[in-house]
Amino acid sequence: MAEGIDQTPLPRPMIAEQVGALLTLATGFHEPATESRHRGQLARQILRRIETDFADPDLSPEGLAAELGISKRYLQTLLAGSGTSFVQELTATRLDRASDMLTDPRAGGLSVGEIAFRCGFLDPGYFARAFRKRFGRTPSEWRLATRG
């Protein structure tokens, strides 16, 4: 196995991490419950922060990790353990809030672009594409369909 390691396209640290993960699975080693609980609390804290600060266009995994005193990689690992990622959660939250605003009569005077901006999207075109992919309609179609 060690003979061909120099020819692999993957960096050595990544290979070592994967081998370690496989050995952990093979030996049945589990982290202590307190460490697992701490990881769960951190993951929930990250998700809560996304929920509260979704409109901040500067919200990033690097910035949030630095605030929490953890690495960006560890932040991503925590969310991956929940089957998600920072970008997936942030985009989903922003799209959910945008769909709420599009159906809220109090936001009827706001343009779709303004709603996108208020939900943290800097590019209205990207917002429209992501919205359509998620909800099957453009933001304008969504707004018209819900006005009934």
N, CA, C and O atoms as a GROMACS GRO file, in nm:
protein
  592
    1MET      N    1   0.082  -0.119   0.000
    1MET     CA    2   0.000   0.000   0.000
    1MET      C    3   0.087   0.126   0.000
    1MET      O    4   0.055   0.223  -0.068
    2ALA      N    5   0.196   0.125   0.074
    2ALA     CA    6   0.279   0.243   0.085
    2ALA      C    7   0.357   0.269  -0.044
    2ALA      O    8   0.401   0.382  -0.066
    3GLU      N    9   0.375   0.168  -0.129
    3GLU     CA   10   0.453   0.186  -0.251
    3GLU      C   11   0.393   0.291  -0.343
    3GLU      O   12   0.466   0.378  -0.392
    4GLY      N   13   0.264   0.287  -0.368
    4GLY     CA   14   0.200   0.375  -0.465
    4GLY      C   15   0.145   0.503  -0.407
    4GLY      O   16   0.076   0.578  -0.476
    5ILE      N   17   0.174   0.530  -0.279
    5ILE     CA   18   0.112   0.646  -0.214
    5ILE      C   19   0.157   0.778  -0.276
    5ILE      O   20   0.083   0.875  -0.274
    6ASP      N   21   0.280   0.781  -0.330
    6ASP     CA   22   0.329   0.905  -0.389
    6ASP      C   23   0.260   0.936  -0.521
    6ASP      O   24   0.262   1.051  -0.565
    7GLN      N   25   0.199   0.837  -0.585
    7GLN     CA   26   0.133   0.859  -0.712
    7GLN      C   27  -0.016   0.888  -0.698
    7GLN      O   28  -0.084   0.911  -0.798
    8THR      N   29  -0.068   0.889  -0.577
    8THR     CA   30  -0.211   0.912  -0.559
    8THR      C   31  -0.243   1.059  -0.580
    8THR      O   32  -0.161   1.145  -0.548
    9PRO      N   33  -0.363   1.089  -0.632
    9PRO     CA   34  -0.401   1.228  -0.654
    9PRO      C   35  -0.444   1.299  -0.525
    9PRO      O   36  -0.458   1.422  -0.524
   10LEU      N   37  -0.464   1.225  -0.418
   10LEU     CA   38  -0.510   1.284  -0.293
   10LEU      C   39  -0.392   1.323  -0.204
   10LEU      O   40  -0.291   1.253  -0.203
   11PRO      N   41  -0.402   1.433  -0.131
   11PRO     CA   42  -0.294   1.471  -0.039
   11PRO      C   43  -0.282   1.371   0.075
   11PRO      O   44  -0.381   1.312   0.118
   12ARG      N   45  -0.161   1.353   0.123
   12ARG     CA   46  -0.135   1.256   0.231
   12ARG      C   47  -0.221   1.279   0.355
   12ARG      O   48  -0.271   1.182   0.410
   13PRO      N   49  -0.239   1.404   0.402
   13PRO     CA   50  -0.323   1.422   0.521
   13PRO      C   51  -0.466   1.372   0.500
   13PRO      O   52  -0.527   1.318   0.592
   14MET      N   53  -0.519   1.390   0.380
   14MET     CA   54  -0.654   1.343   0.353
   14MET      C   55  -0.659   1.190   0.357
   14MET      O   56  -0.754   1.131   0.410
   15ILE      N   57  -0.557   1.128   0.301
   15ILE     CA   58  -0.551   0.981   0.303
   15ILE      C   59  -0.542   0.932   0.447
   15ILE      O   60  -0.610   0.838   0.486
   16ALA      N   61  -0.456   0.997   0.526
   16ALA     CA   62  -0.440   0.958   0.666
   16ALA      C   63  -0.572   0.973   0.742
   16ALA      O   64  -0.607   0.888   0.824
   17GLU      N   65  -0.643   1.080   0.715
   17GLU     CA   66  -0.771   1.103   0.782
   17GLU      C   67  -0.871   0.993   0.745
   17GLU      O   68  -0.944   0.943   0.831
   18GLN      N   69  -0.875   0.958   0.618
   18GLN     CA   70  -0.968   0.853   0.572
   18GLN      C   71  -0.933   0.718   0.633
   18GLN      O   72  -1.021   0.644   0.676
   19VAL      N   73  -0.804   0.686   0.637
   19VAL     CA   74  -0.760   0.559   0.697
   19VAL      C   75  -0.797   0.557   0.845
   19VAL      O   76  -0.844   0.455   0.896
   20GLY      N   77  -0.775   0.670   0.914
   20GLY     CA   78  -0.812   0.679   1.055
   20GLY      C   79  -0.962   0.659   1.076
   20GLY      O   80  -1.004   0.592   1.170
   21ALA      N   81  -1.042   0.718   0.988
   21ALA     CA   82  -1.187   0.702   0.999
   21ALA      C   83  -1.228   0.557   0.978
   21ALA      O   84  -1.314   0.504   1.048
   22LEU      N   85  -1.165   0.492   0.881
   22LEU     CA   86  -1.195   0.350   0.856
   22LEU      C   87  -1.154   0.263   0.974
   22LEU      O   88  -1.227   0.171   1.011
   23LEU      N   89  -1.039   0.290   1.033
   23LEU     CA   90  -0.995   0.214   1.150
   23LEU      C   91  -1.090   0.235   1.268
   23LEU      O   92  -1.119   0.142   1.343
   24THR      N   93  -1.137   0.358   1.284
   24THR     CA   94  -1.232   0.387   1.391
   24THR      C   95  -1.359   0.305   1.372
   24THR      O   96  -1.411   0.246   1.467
   25LEU      N   97  -1.409   0.302   1.250
   25LEU     CA   98  -1.529   0.222   1.221
   25LEU      C   99  -1.503   0.074   1.242
   25LEU      O  100  -1.586   0.003   1.299
   26ALA      N  101  -1.388   0.027   1.195
   26ALA     CA  102  -1.357  -0.116   1.204
   26ALA      C  103  -1.341  -0.162   1.348
   26ALA      O  104  -1.380  -0.274   1.381
   27THR      N  105  -1.285  -0.079   1.434
   27THR     CA  106  -1.263  -0.118   1.573
   27THR      C  107  -1.384  -0.093   1.662
   27THR      O  108  -1.388  -0.138   1.776
   28GLY      N  109  -1.481  -0.020   1.610
   28GLY     CA  110  -1.601   0.008   1.689
   28GLY      C  111  -1.580   0.114   1.795
   28GLY      O  112  -1.660   0.125   1.887
   29PHE      N  113  -1.472   0.192   1.784
   29PHE     CA  114  -1.445   0.298   1.880
   29PHE      C  115  -1.551   0.407   1.867
   29PHE      O  116  -1.585   0.449   1.757
   30HIS      N  117  -1.600   0.451   1.980
   30HIS     CA  118  -1.697   0.561   1.982
   30HIS      C  119  -1.644   0.668   2.077
   30HIS      O  120  -1.584   0.638   2.180
   31GLU      N  121  -1.668   0.793   2.041
   31GLU     CA  122  -1.623   0.901   2.128
   31GLU      C  123  -1.708   0.903   2.254
   31GLU      O  124  -1.823   0.859   2.252
   32PRO      N  125  -1.653   0.953   2.363
   32PRO     CA  126  -1.730   0.959   2.488
   32PRO      C  127  -1.857   1.041   2.472
   32PRO      O  128  -1.863   1.133   2.390
   33ALA      N  129  -1.958   1.007   2.550
   33ALA     CA  130  -2.088   1.074   2.538
   33ALA      C  131  -2.076   1.225   2.561
   33ALA      O  132  -2.146   1.302   2.497
   34THR      N  133  -1.988   1.266   2.651
   34THR     CA  134  -1.974   1.409   2.677
   34THR      C  135  -1.920   1.482   2.556
   34THR      O  136  -1.964   1.593   2.525
   35GLU      N  137  -1.823   1.421   2.485
   35GLU     CA  138  -1.770   1.484   2.365
   35GLU      C  139  -1.876   1.488   2.256
   35GLU      O  140  -1.888   1.587   2.183
   36SER      N  141  -1.953   1.381   2.244
   36SER     CA  142  -2.060   1.376   2.145
   36SER      C  143  -2.165   1.482   2.176
   36SER      O  144  -2.216   1.548   2.086
   37ARG      N  145  -2.197   1.499   2.302
   37ARG     CA  146  -2.295   1.600   2.343
   37ARG      C  147  -2.243   1.740   2.310
   37ARG      O  148  -2.317   1.826   2.263
   38HIS      N  149  -2.114   1.762   2.336
   38HIS     CA  150  -2.053   1.892   2.306
   38HIS      C  151  -2.058   1.920   2.156
   38HIS      O  152  -2.087   2.033   2.115
   39ARG      N  153  -2.031   1.820   2.075
   39ARG     CA  154  -2.038   1.836   1.930
   39ARG      C  155  -2.180   1.871   1.887
   39ARG      O  156  -2.199   1.958   1.802
   40GLY      N  157  -2.279   1.806   1.946
   40GLY     CA  158  -2.418   1.835   1.914
   40GLY      C  159  -2.457   1.976   1.953
   40GLY      O  160  -2.530   2.043   1.880
   41GLN      N  161  -2.407   2.022   2.068
   41GLN     CA  162  -2.436   2.158   2.112
   41GLN      C  163  -2.373   2.260   2.018
   41GLN      O  164  -2.434   2.361   1.985
   42LEU      N  165  -2.250   2.233   1.975
   42LEU     CA  166  -2.185   2.323   1.880
   42LEU      C  167  -2.260   2.328   1.748
   42LEU      O  168  -2.280   2.435   1.691
   43ALA      N  169  -2.302   2.212   1.699
   43ALA     CA  170  -2.376   2.207   1.573
   43ALA      C  171  -2.507   2.286   1.585
   43ALA      O  172  -2.543   2.360   1.493
   44ARG      N  173  -2.577   2.272   1.697
   44ARG     CA  174  -2.701   2.346   1.717
   44ARG      C  175  -2.673   2.497   1.726
   44ARG      O  176  -2.751   2.578   1.676
   45GLN      N  177  -2.563   2.532   1.789
   45GLN     CA  178  -2.526   2.673   1.800
   45GLN      C  179  -2.499   2.731   1.661
   45GLN      O  180  -2.538   2.845   1.632
   46ILE      N  181  -2.434   2.656   1.576
   46ILE     CA  182  -2.406   2.700   1.439
   46ILE      C  183  -2.537   2.720   1.364
   46ILE      O  184  -2.557   2.821   1.297
   47LEU      N  185  -2.627   2.622   1.374
   47LEU     CA  186  -2.756   2.631   1.304
   47LEU      C  187  -2.840   2.748   1.356
   47LEU      O  188  -2.906   2.816   1.278
   48ARG      N  189  -2.838   2.770   1.488
   48ARG     CA  190  -2.911   2.885   1.544
   48ARG      C  191  -2.855   3.016   1.491
   48ARG      O  192  -2.930   3.109   1.460
   49ARG      N  193  -2.726   3.023   1.481
   49ARG     CA  194  -2.662   3.146   1.431
   49ARG      C  195  -2.702   3.170   1.286
   49ARG      O  196  -2.726   3.285   1.247
   50ILE      N  197  -2.710   3.065   1.206
   50ILE     CA  198  -2.755   3.080   1.068
   50ILE      C  199  -2.898   3.130   1.066
   50ILE      O  200  -2.933   3.218   0.986
   51GLU      N  201  -2.982   3.076   1.153
   51GLU     CA  202  -3.123   3.119   1.160
   51GLU      C  203  -3.136   3.266   1.197
   51GLU      O  204  -3.223   3.335   1.143
   52THR      N  205  -3.054   3.314   1.288
   52THR     CA  206  -3.068   3.452   1.334
   52THR      C  207  -2.998   3.553   1.244
   52THR      O  208  -3.044   3.667   1.231
   53ASP      N  209  -2.887   3.513   1.182
   53ASP     CA  210  -2.807   3.609   1.105
   53ASP      C  211  -2.809   3.581   0.955
   53ASP      O  212  -2.718   3.624   0.884
   54PHE      N  213  -2.910   3.511   0.906
   54PHE     CA  214  -2.917   3.473   0.765
   54PHE      C  215  -2.910   3.593   0.671
   54PHE      O  216  -2.858   3.581   0.560
   55ALA      N  217  -2.960   3.708   0.713
   55ALA     CA  218  -2.965   3.825   0.626
   55ALA      C  219  -2.830   3.895   0.609
   55ALA      O  220  -2.815   3.981   0.523
   56ASP      N  221  -2.734   3.859   0.691
   56ASP     CA  222  -2.601   3.920   0.683
   56ASP      C  223  -2.526   3.860   0.563
   56ASP      O  224  -2.490   3.742   0.565
   57PRO      N  225  -2.502   3.940   0.459
   57PRO     CA  226  -2.434   3.886   0.341
   57PRO      C  227  -2.290   3.845   0.370
   57PRO      O  228  -2.229   3.773   0.291
   58ASP      N  229  -2.235   3.891   0.483
   58ASP     CA  230  -2.098   3.855   0.518
   58ASP      C  231  -2.089   3.732   0.609
   58ASP      O  232  -1.979   3.693   0.648
   59LEU      N  233  -2.202   3.672   0.642
   59LEU     CA  234  -2.200   3.552   0.726
   59LEU      C  235  -2.126   3.442   0.650
   59LEU      O  236  -2.164   3.407   0.538
   60SER      N  237  -2.022   3.388   0.711
   60SER     CA  238  -1.941   3.288   0.643
   60SER      C  239  -1.898   3.180   0.741
   60SER      O  240  -1.896   3.204   0.862
   61PRO      N  241  -1.865   3.063   0.690
   61PRO     CA  242  -1.817   2.958   0.780
   61PRO      C  243  -1.685   2.998   0.847
   61PRO      O  244  -1.661   2.963   0.963
   62GLU      N  245  -1.600   3.072   0.776
   62GLU     CA  246  -1.473   3.114   0.835
   62GLU      C  247  -1.496   3.209   0.952
   62GLU      O  248  -1.437   3.192   1.059
   63GLY      N  249  -1.582   3.307   0.932
   63GLY     CA  250  -1.610   3.404   1.037
   63GLY      C  251  -1.677   3.342   1.158
   63GLY      O  252  -1.641   3.371   1.272
   64LEU      N  253  -1.774   3.256   1.133
   64LEU     CA  254  -1.846   3.192   1.243
   64LEU      C  255  -1.754   3.097   1.319
   64LEU      O  256  -1.759   3.090   1.442
   65ALA      N  257  -1.671   3.023   1.247
   65ALA     CA  258  -1.576   2.933   1.312
   65ALA      C  259  -1.480   3.012   1.402
   65ALA      O  260  -1.451   2.971   1.514
   66ALA      N  261  -1.433   3.123   1.352
   66ALA     CA  262  -1.341   3.206   1.431
   66ALA      C  263  -1.410   3.256   1.558
   66ALA      O  264  -1.349   3.257   1.665
   67GLU      N  265  -1.536   3.298   1.546
   67GLU     CA  266  -1.610   3.345   1.664
   67GLU      C  267  -1.628   3.234   1.768
   67GLU      O  268  -1.626   3.260   1.888
   68LEU      N  269  -1.647   3.112   1.720
   68LEU     CA  270  -1.668   2.998   1.810
   68LEU      C  271  -1.538   2.938   1.860
   68LEU      O  272  -1.538   2.852   1.948
   69GLY      N  273  -1.426   2.984   1.805
   69GLY     CA  274  -1.296   2.932   1.848
   69GLY      C  275  -1.265   2.794   1.793
   69GLY      O  276  -1.192   2.716   1.855
   70ILE      N  277  -1.322   2.763   1.676
   70ILE     CA  278  -1.296   2.634   1.612
   70ILE      C  279  -1.248   2.660   1.469
   70ILE      O  280  -1.258   2.772   1.419
   71SER      N  281  -1.198   2.557   1.406
   71SER     CA  282  -1.153   2.573   1.267
   71SER      C  283  -1.273   2.562   1.173
   71SER      O  284  -1.376   2.504   1.207
   72LYS      N  285  -1.256   2.618   1.054
   72LYS     CA  286  -1.360   2.606   0.952
   72LYS      C  287  -1.385   2.459   0.920
   72LYS      O  288  -1.499   2.417   0.902
   73ARG      N  289  -1.278   2.382   0.914
   73ARG     CA  290  -1.291   2.238   0.883
   73ARG      C  291  -1.374   2.166   0.990
   73ARG      O  292  -1.458   2.083   0.958
   74TYR      N  293  -1.351   2.199   1.117
   74TYR     CA  294  -1.427   2.137   1.224
   74TYR      C  295  -1.574   2.178   1.217
   74TYR      O  296  -1.663   2.096   1.239
   75LEU      N  297  -1.599   2.305   1.186
   75LEU     CA  298  -1.737   2.352   1.168
   75LEU      C  299  -1.806   2.270   1.060
   75LEU      O  300  -1.918   2.223   1.079
   76GLN      N  301  -1.739   2.251   0.947
   76GLN     CA  302  -1.797   2.173   0.837
   76GLN      C  303  -1.817   2.027   0.879
   76GLN      O  304  -1.916   1.965   0.840
   77THR      N  305  -1.724   1.973   0.957
   77THR     CA  306  -1.737   1.835   1.005
   77THR      C  307  -1.858   1.820   1.096
   77THR      O  308  -1.932   1.722   1.088
   78LEU      N  309  -1.879   1.919   1.184
   78LEU     CA  310  -1.994   1.914   1.274
   78LEU      C  311  -2.125   1.911   1.195
   78LEU      O  312  -2.215   1.834   1.226
   79LEU      N  313  -2.134   1.996   1.093
   79LEU     CA  314  -2.257   2.001   1.013
   79LEU      C  315  -2.272   1.877   0.926
   79LEU      O  316  -2.383   1.830   0.903
   80ALA      N  317  -2.160   1.825   0.877
   80ALA     CA  318  -2.166   1.703   0.795
   80ALA      C  319  -2.220   1.587   0.878
   80ALA      O  320  -2.286   1.498   0.826
   81GLY      N  321  -2.190   1.588   1.008
   81GLY     CA  322  -2.244   1.484   1.097
   81GLY      C  323  -2.395   1.490   1.105
   81GLY      O  324  -2.460   1.391   1.139
   82SER      N  325  -2.452   1.606   1.075
   82SER     CA  326  -2.598   1.623   1.072
   82SER      C  327  -2.652   1.608   0.931
   82SER      O  328  -2.772   1.627   0.908
   83GLY      N  329  -2.565   1.573   0.837
   83GLY     CA  330  -2.609   1.553   0.699
   83GLY      C  331  -2.629   1.680   0.621
   83GLY      O  332  -2.707   1.682   0.525
   84THR      N  333  -2.561   1.787   0.658
   84THR     CA  334  -2.579   1.914   0.589
   84THR      C  335  -2.446   1.988   0.581
   84THR      O  336  -2.343   1.936   0.624
   85SER      N  337  -2.450   2.108   0.528
   85SER     CA  338  -2.331   2.193   0.522
   85SER      C  339  -2.372   2.336   0.554
   85SER      O  340  -2.491   2.369   0.555
   86PHE      N  341  -2.274   2.419   0.578
   86PHE     CA  342  -2.300   2.559   0.609
   86PHE      C  343  -2.375   2.626   0.493
   86PHE      O  344  -2.476   2.693   0.514
   87VAL      N  345  -2.325   2.608   0.373
   87VAL     CA  346  -2.387   2.672   0.257
   87VAL      C  347  -2.529   2.619   0.234
   87VAL      O  348  -2.619   2.698   0.203
   88GLN      N  349  -2.551   2.490   0.249
   88GLN     CA  350  -2.686   2.434   0.232
   88GLN      C  351  -2.782   2.495   0.332
   88GLN      O  352  -2.892   2.536   0.296
   89GLU      N  353  -2.741   2.500   0.458
   89GLU     CA  354  -2.829   2.554   0.562
   89GLU      C  355  -2.855   2.702   0.543
   89GLU      O  356  -2.968   2.748   0.558
   90LEU      N  357  -2.752   2.776   0.510
   90LEU     CA  358  -2.768   2.920   0.491
   90LEU      C  359  -2.859   2.950   0.372
   90LEU      O  360  -2.948   3.034   0.381
   91THR      N  361  -2.837   2.881   0.262
   91THR     CA  362  -2.920   2.903   0.144
   91THR      C  363  -3.064   2.863   0.170
   91THR      O  364  -3.156   2.936   0.133
   92ALA      N  365  -3.086   2.749   0.234
   92ALA     CA  366  -3.222   2.704   0.265
   92ALA      C  367  -3.293   2.803   0.357
   92ALA      O  368  -3.410   2.834   0.336
   93THR      N  369  -3.223   2.853   0.457
   93THR     CA  370  -3.283   2.949   0.549
   93THR      C  371  -3.319   3.078   0.476
   93THR      O  372  -3.427   3.133   0.495
   94ARG      N  373  -3.227   3.125   0.394
   94ARG     CA  374  -3.253   3.248   0.319
   94ARG      C  375  -3.372   3.230   0.224
   94ARG      O  376  -3.456   3.320   0.212
   95LEU      N  377  -3.379   3.117   0.157
   95LEU     CA  378  -3.490   3.093   0.065
   95LEU      C  379  -3.623   3.081   0.140
   95LEU      O  380  -3.725   3.131   0.094
   96ASP      N  381  -3.622   3.016   0.255
   96ASP     CA  382  -3.744   3.006   0.336
   96ASP      C  383  -3.793   3.144   0.379
   96ASP      O  384  -3.912   3.173   0.372
   97ARG      N  385  -3.701   3.229   0.424
   97ARG     CA  386  -3.740   3.363   0.467
   97ARG      C  387  -3.790   3.445   0.348
   97ARG      O  388  -3.885   3.521   0.362
   98ALA      N  389  -3.727   3.429   0.233
   98ALA     CA  390  -3.771   3.501   0.114
   98ALA      C  391  -3.912   3.456   0.074
   98ALA      O  392  -3.996   3.539   0.038
   99SER      N  393  -3.938   3.326   0.081
   99SER     CA  394  -4.073   3.280   0.046
   99SER      C  395  -4.176   3.335   0.143
   99SER      O  396  -4.288   3.368   0.104
  100ASP      N  397  -4.139   3.346   0.271
  100ASP     CA  398  -4.228   3.406   0.371
  100ASP      C  399  -4.256   3.552   0.337
  100ASP      O  400  -4.370   3.598   0.342
  101MET      N  401  -4.152   3.625   0.302
  101MET     CA  402  -4.168   3.768   0.269
  101MET      C  403  -4.251   3.786   0.142
  101MET      O  404  -4.330   3.880   0.132
  102LEU      N  405  -4.233   3.697   0.045
  102LEU     CA  406  -4.308   3.710  -0.080
  102LEU      C  407  -4.457   3.689  -0.058
  102LEU      O  408  -4.539   3.741  -0.134
  103THR      N  409  -4.493   3.614   0.044
  103THR     CA  410  -4.634   3.588   0.072
  103THR      C  411  -4.692   3.682   0.178
  103THR      O  412  -4.812   3.681   0.203
  104ASP      N  413  -4.607   3.762   0.240
  104ASP     CA  414  -4.651   3.852   0.344
  104ASP      C  415  -4.705   3.981   0.281
  104ASP      O  416  -4.632   4.051   0.211
  105PRO      N  417  -4.831   4.013   0.306
  105PRO     CA  418  -4.889   4.135   0.249
  105PRO      C  419  -4.814   4.262   0.290
  105PRO      O  420  -4.812   4.361   0.216
  106ARG      N  421  -4.752   4.259   0.407
  106ARG     CA  422  -4.677   4.377   0.453
  106ARG      C  423  -4.554   4.403   0.367
  106ARG      O  424  -4.502   4.515   0.365
  107ALA      N  425  -4.506   4.301   0.295
  107ALA     CA  426  -4.389   4.317   0.208
  107ALA      C  427  -4.431   4.334   0.063
  107ALA      O  428  -4.347   4.328  -0.027
  108GLY      N  429  -4.560   4.355   0.039
  108GLY     CA  430  -4.612   4.367  -0.096
  108GLY      C  431  -4.552   4.481  -0.177
  108GLY      O  432  -4.546   4.473  -0.299
  109GLY      N  433  -4.506   4.586  -0.110
  109GLY     CA  434  -4.448   4.699  -0.179
  109GLY      C  435  -4.300   4.682  -0.213
  109GLY      O  436  -4.242   4.765  -0.281
  110LEU      N  437  -4.241   4.573  -0.166
  110LEU     CA  438  -4.099   4.548  -0.193
  110LEU      C  439  -4.083   4.472  -0.324
  110LEU      O  440  -4.160   4.382  -0.356
  111SER      N  441  -3.982   4.509  -0.399
  111SER     CA  442  -3.952   4.435  -0.522
  111SER      C  443  -3.890   4.301  -0.485
  111SER      O  444  -3.843   4.281  -0.373
  112VAL      N  445  -3.891   4.209  -0.580
  112VAL     CA  446  -3.829   4.078  -0.558
  112VAL      C  447  -3.680   4.096  -0.529
  112VAL      O  448  -3.625   4.027  -0.444
  113GLY      N  449  -3.616   4.188  -0.599
  113GLY     CA  450  -3.475   4.214  -0.574
  113GLY      C  451  -3.448   4.265  -0.434
  113GLY      O  452  -3.348   4.227  -0.372
  114GLU      N  453  -3.536   4.351  -0.383
  114GLU     CA  454  -3.521   4.403  -0.247
  114GLU      C  455  -3.539   4.291  -0.145
  114GLU      O  456  -3.466   4.285  -0.046
  115ILE      N  457  -3.635   4.204  -0.169
  115ILE     CA  458  -3.655   4.090  -0.079
  115ILE      C  459  -3.531   4.000  -0.080
  115ILE      O  460  -3.486   3.955   0.025
  116ALA      N  461  -3.477   3.975  -0.199
  116ALA     CA  462  -3.355   3.894  -0.210
  116ALA      C  463  -3.244   3.957  -0.127
  116ALA      O  464  -3.176   3.888  -0.050
  117PHE      N  465  -3.225   4.088  -0.143
  117PHE     CA  466  -3.120   4.158  -0.070
  117PHE      C  467  -3.142   4.150   0.080
  117PHE      O  468  -3.048   4.126   0.156
  118ARG      N  469  -3.266   4.171   0.125
  118ARG     CA  470  -3.297   4.165   0.269
  118ARG      C  471  -3.277   4.026   0.327
  118ARG      O  472  -3.262   4.011   0.448
  119CYS      N  473  -3.277   3.925   0.242
  119CYS     CA  474  -3.256   3.788   0.289
  119CYS      C  475  -3.111   3.744   0.273
  119CYS      O  476  -3.079   3.627   0.295
  120GLY      N  477  -3.023   3.837   0.237
  120GLY     CA  478  -2.881   3.805   0.231
  120GLY      C  479  -2.826   3.770   0.095
  120GLY      O  480  -2.707   3.740   0.083
  121PHE      N  481  -2.909   3.773  -0.008
  121PHE     CA  482  -2.861   3.743  -0.144
  121PHE      C  483  -2.811   3.872  -0.208
  121PHE      O  484  -2.883   3.972  -0.211
  122LEU      N  485  -2.690   3.869  -0.258
  122LEU     CA  486  -2.634   3.987  -0.324
  122LEU      C  487  -2.660   3.987  -0.474
  122LEU      O  488  -2.651   4.091  -0.538
  123ASP      N  489  -2.691   3.870  -0.529
  123ASP     CA  490  -2.713   3.856  -0.673
  123ASP      C  491  -2.858   3.813  -0.698
  123ASP      O  492  -2.893   3.698  -0.671
  124PRO      N  493  -2.942   3.904  -0.748
  124PRO     CA  494  -3.084   3.869  -0.772
  124PRO      C  495  -3.101   3.753  -0.871
  124PRO      O  496  -3.195   3.675  -0.859
  125GLY      N  497  -3.011   3.743  -0.967
  125GLY     CA  498  -3.019   3.632  -1.063
  125GLY      C  499  -2.996   3.497  -0.996
  125GLY      O  500  -3.068   3.401  -1.021
  126TYR      N  501  -2.895   3.491  -0.910
  126TYR     CA  502  -2.869   3.368  -0.835
  126TYR      C  503  -2.987   3.335  -0.745
  126TYR      O  504  -3.028   3.220  -0.734
  127PHE      N  505  -3.040   3.438  -0.680
  127PHE     CA  506  -3.156   3.419  -0.593
  127PHE      C  507  -3.272   3.358  -0.671
  127PHE      O  508  -3.334   3.262  -0.626
  128ALA      N  509  -3.302   3.413  -0.788
  128ALA     CA  510  -3.414   3.364  -0.868
  128ALA      C  511  -3.392   3.218  -0.910
  128ALA      O  512  -3.485   3.138  -0.907
  129ARG      N  513  -3.270   3.185  -0.950
  129ARG     CA  514  -3.240   3.047  -0.990
  129ARG      C  515  -3.253   2.950  -0.872
  129ARG      O  516  -3.313   2.843  -0.885
  130ALA      N  517  -3.197   2.989  -0.759
  130ALA     CA  518  -3.204   2.903  -0.640
  130ALA      C  519  -3.348   2.888  -0.593
  130ALA      O  520  -3.389   2.779  -0.552
  131PHE      N  521  -3.424   2.997  -0.598
  131PHE     CA  522  -3.564   2.992  -0.555
  131PHE      C  523  -3.643   2.896  -0.644
  131PHE      O  524  -3.718   2.812  -0.595
  132ARG      N  525  -3.624   2.909  -0.774
  132ARG     CA  526  -3.697   2.823  -0.868
  132ARG      C  527  -3.659   2.676  -0.848
  132ARG      O  528  -3.744   2.588  -0.853
  133LYS      N  529  -3.532   2.652  -0.825
  133LYS     CA  530  -3.486   2.514  -0.803
  133LYS      C  531  -3.551   2.457  -0.677
  133LYS      O  532  -3.590   2.340  -0.676
  134ARG      N  533  -3.563   2.536  -0.574
  134ARG     CA  534  -3.618   2.490  -0.446
  134ARG      C  535  -3.770   2.477  -0.448
  134ARG      O  536  -3.825   2.378  -0.399
  135PHE      N  537  -3.839   2.577  -0.505
  135PHE     CA  538  -3.984   2.583  -0.496
  135PHE      C  539  -4.058   2.554  -0.627
  135PHE      O  540  -4.181   2.544  -0.628
  136GLY      N  541  -3.984   2.539  -0.737
  136GLY     CA  542  -4.048   2.506  -0.865
  136GLY      C  543  -4.114   2.624  -0.934
  136GLY      O  544  -4.180   2.605  -1.036
  137ARG      N  545  -4.097   2.743  -0.881
  137ARG     CA  546  -4.152   2.866  -0.940
  137ARG      C  547  -4.052   2.978  -0.919
  137ARG      O  548  -3.970   2.974  -0.828
  138THR      N  549  -4.062   3.079  -1.005
  138THR     CA  550  -3.979   3.196  -0.982
  138THR      C  551  -4.037   3.272  -0.863
  138THR      O  552  -4.152   3.250  -0.825
  139PRO      N  553  -3.960   3.360  -0.803
  139PRO     CA  554  -4.014   3.439  -0.691
  139PRO      C  555  -4.139   3.518  -0.731
  139PRO      O  556  -4.232   3.529  -0.652
  140SER      N  557  -4.141   3.574  -0.852
  140SER     CA  558  -4.258   3.651  -0.896
  140SER      C  559  -4.380   3.560  -0.911
  140SER      O  560  -4.490   3.596  -0.872
  141GLU      N  561  -4.359   3.442  -0.968
  141GLU     CA  562  -4.470   3.346  -0.982
  141GLU      C  563  -4.520   3.303  -0.845
  141GLU      O  564  -4.640   3.287  -0.824
  142TRP      N  565  -4.428   3.283  -0.751
  142TRP     CA  566  -4.464   3.244  -0.615
  142TRP      C  567  -4.551   3.351  -0.550
  142TRP      O  568  -4.652   3.321  -0.487
  143ARG      N  569  -4.510   3.474  -0.567
  143ARG     CA  570  -4.583   3.587  -0.510
  143ARG      C  571  -4.724   3.595  -0.569
  143ARG      O  572  -4.821   3.613  -0.496
  144LEU      N  573  -4.736   3.583  -0.701
  144LEU     CA  574  -4.867   3.590  -0.766
  144LEU      C  575  -4.956   3.474  -0.725
  144LEU      O  576  -5.076   3.493  -0.702
  145ALA      N  577  -4.900   3.355  -0.716
  145ALA     CA  578  -4.979   3.235  -0.681
  145ALA      C  579  -5.034   3.241  -0.539
  145ALA      O  580  -5.138   3.182  -0.511
  146THR      N  581  -4.966   3.310  -0.450
  146THR     CA  582  -5.008   3.313  -0.311
  146THR      C  583  -5.095   3.433  -0.276
  146THR      O  584  -5.144   3.444  -0.164
  147ARG      N  585  -5.113   3.520  -0.371
  147ARG     CA  586  -5.198   3.638  -0.343
  147ARG      C  587  -5.346   3.603  -0.348
  147ARG      O  588  -5.430   3.673  -0.290
  148GLY      N  589  -5.378   3.494  -0.421
  148GLY     CA  590  -5.515   3.443  -0.428
  148GLY      C  591  -5.616   3.542  -0.439
  148GLY      O  592  -5.735   3.509  -0.445
   0.00000   0.00000   0.00000
